[in-house]
C-alpha cells in the first residue's frame, strides 16, 4: 500500500486500477447493514427517493459512519 502512488504515475494502461484494503465477511456485512439502516432512516424522514442519493460508509473501525451524497442528473 505504501507504493500505491506509483501506480497512478505509471503508464495509461494502469491508471484506472484501484486498490483497497481487504475486509472480512463480518465487516462487509456490517457495512451493508449500516447502509440499509441509513436508507430506511432517509425514507422515514424525507419525501425524496433514496435512489436519488448514494450512501457511502466512511471512516475506519469504530469511527465508521454513513454519508449521503446526491446523485447528479
ABEGO torsion letter per residue (X at the ends): XAAAAAAAABBAAAAABBBBBBBBAAAAAAAAAAAAAAAAAAAAABABBAAABBBBBBEBEAABBBBBBBBBX
